[in-house]
Amino acid sequence: MLAYAIRRIVATIPVVLIVALFVFSLLYIAPGDPAAIIAGDQATPADVERIRASLGLDRPFLVRFFDWLWSVVRGDLGTSIFTNLPVSHMIQQRIEPTLSLMVLTLTLSLSCAIPMGVIAAWKHGTWIDRAVMMTAVFGFSTPVFVIGYLLAYVFALRLDWFPVQGFTSISQGLFPFLRNLILPAVALGLVYMALIARITRATMLDVLSQDYVRTAKAKGVGQRGILFIHSLKNAAVPIVTIVGIGFAALIGGAVVTESVFAIPGLGRLTVDAILRRDYPVIQGVVLLFSCVYVLVNLGVDLLYTVFDPRIRY
Amino acid sequence: MRRRDFMRAAALGAATGAMAMPRLGHAADTKVLRFVPQANLANLDPIWTTQYVVRNGSLLIWDMLYGVNDKLEPQPQMVRSHDVSADFKTWTFTLRPGLKFHDGEPVRARDVVASINRWMARDATMGLPIKRRTDALEAVDDATFRFRLNQPYPKMLFALGKSSTPCLFIMPERIAATDPFKQISEYIGSGPMRFKKDEWVPGSMAAFERFAGYVPRDEKASWLSGGKRVNFDRVEWHILPDAATASAALQNNEVDWVETPSPDLVPLLRKSAGVMVDIADPLGNIGSLRVNHLHPPFNNVLARRALQIALSQEDYMRAVVGDDETLWKPVPGYFTPDTPLYTEAGGEPLKGKRDYDAAKKLLAEAGYKGEPVILMVATDVNITKAQGDVTADLLKRIGMNVQYEALDWGTVGQRRAKKDPPGQGGWNIFHTWHAGADCVNPAPYIALDASGDTAWFGWPKSDAVQAKIAAWYDAPDLAAEKTVIADLNRAAMEHVIYLQTGFFKGYQAWRNNLSGIVKAPFPVVWDVTKA
């Protein structure tokens, strides 16, 4: 298993390189010009040209790419064109909010979605099943920003239980940390919860009709034992797969959620960088995201072996 | 206790506990001002970039030699006195005593000279013209510096105190020596607030703390002039790009002051307890439809005039600011309404009923035969998007073959610099707007420059306009200036340098425990207090 994990990690290097080249090329051919944005409306075309030259944006594509790649190899993601701060420092500033949001979202979603899916399958065809599925449809079909604004209106503006916006580091206390993150996590988690609840239900329905479940029932195993010990573990592989795939959706959703709740995370950093054409920041963040995706996929593959002993690498 | 009883009790407790949750008190430290700026503060070099948000942040950190008051008159700020020779060629300035940088070093004349040199290299509207007329700029001693010009420049004080970007901020010599086309990395200021670089999270928060070594002037503050007394130990800029979030945060007392609330949300804010709303900048903005003078059809003045007689400023303004009629008015002239040089001379084409038939006739006379007209619209900026939509409709109404290109501002910013024909990557029309503070006279008004190749995007060329601009620089008094400006406005309208889509203002909103908020083209923090 360890050898497999190492092989997979080593295999990420060409993947990340290809992603880096792809992103760099995309940014190179995409229209837009950070020099024009820096210069502002009052600047002359000649000023814009001089700024472009001072940023090195007039150099040939390959020179710029290999310069950047060499810096990355040495652990330097470059310097933001706009803030003059190291990209690694900017990413470091933003990791905690995004990571916190994702962990809390995952925790909330999984802790609600799996019981919902299991119960819906157990009570298949009843009003409970329909209620769970209706909730799932609602979660799927309502955009994150709508849920976000609704939650902020009710729980922040009307009831004043939570703040409208912002982020407090966990180092400043668990209560203020959670107070800032609950609403965004619920807003973001609803879609994710809907997705996992549906998959859990479908998989559980399949598992519950298996012979060994009938045998367990015949042997007098209790309902809870059948659902959570015999069935859920066997339904876990597709669920874990969806959790992994959903991670991508979570990063995309985090961009919107971070904007609505003004959380200074990586999503907002990415959007700001794209709008301004802050190339080093875009490249740094995309590189980070691609590494995270690869690692999440690796984690999912390794989890398969935990839930299904027949799977071996 | 049975499991079921326990669950019931726990649920009841959670429910009642939640309902009884205290309303969370919001920190309302009277010594901290929580401000939401118009945009993200992505950097802090007010010479390297001309973005207004950077200028506004820089106003806290750096002081200026002169500052304009609410009558747009330059008043001495870091300067104690000045002396000018009879021929307006030699200007000698003396700094006031006690000026200090944030690192404790005194402000010396050589710091000022270095700062002026960096500013002159980047300010195309006033700095470069002064540079071209300068034989020598020298530090006479620690407190005195002198300009020796080869040609008079009567608007010197206005230039040194101009509020439009780039402003002349005074930095330490070693920082001001940075190439003006490269960004500074040290923010050692000379103004009332010190920048907390260690707390800066671009895109989220910037903090400033009061600089104890700053000595304000004795006079009452007025815009950028007078005693800049900051009543806060700390000013926090919270970057909230989403307008709805910013408004909700203000309603919820999480921030104190929002610089530019969305006009859509202003009615809601007006109804909110504890929130005040008023006009932000009395000088407002002038909407702009910028045409490319280099290529057909708008290289022909008849085609430009066709747009002029068909364009309805009311349509544009309702699209930009909605139906709040206190926010906009027509502007049949190029200069900022309600300022001394405002004139409507030659503005008739923009007045009265809009005439599409006459516009079509003019287009035919201009030789227009249905060629595509490329309209670049920055759809990520509300003001340009709204203007672009109205223009697309207008062009169709007068029979033009409009090619609407939905882009983002970054792309428009790049592409508008291309002089190629529209079919080869160039363009015919784009929209922007000009701050009223930049349109009060020709000096900061880069959009009115009609020097052709070196003019602003669109590259209009009119010798008549240029002659009038030059004449304004030499006008000895306000009466003479007004005469010249009337002629200039007429010439610019005839040549159609660009098309004004209307004059509009924006709101600002703040918690009612703040007092001392003034209307200005920039947020004025001094004299604001929080109860």
Interface residues (C-beta under 8 A of the other chain):
Chain A: P31 G32 D33 P34 A36 I37 I38 A39 G40 D41 Q42 A43 T44 P45 A46 D47 V48 R50 I51 A53 S54 S80 F82 T83 N84 L85 M90 Q93 R94 Y149 A152 Y153 A156 L157 L159 D160 W161 F162 P163 V164 Q165 G166 R179 S259 V260 F261 A262 P264 R268 L269 D272 L275 R276 R277
Chain B: A18 M21 R23 L24 H26 N40 A42 N43 W48 T49 T50 Q51 R122 A124 T125 S164 T165 P166 D179 F181 K182 Q183 S185 V201 P202 G203 S204 M205 H238 I239 L240 P241 D242 A244 T245 A248 A249 Q251 N252 E254 D380 L407 D408 W409 G410 T411 G413 Q414 R415 R416 A417 T432 H434 D438 P444 I446 T454 W456 F457
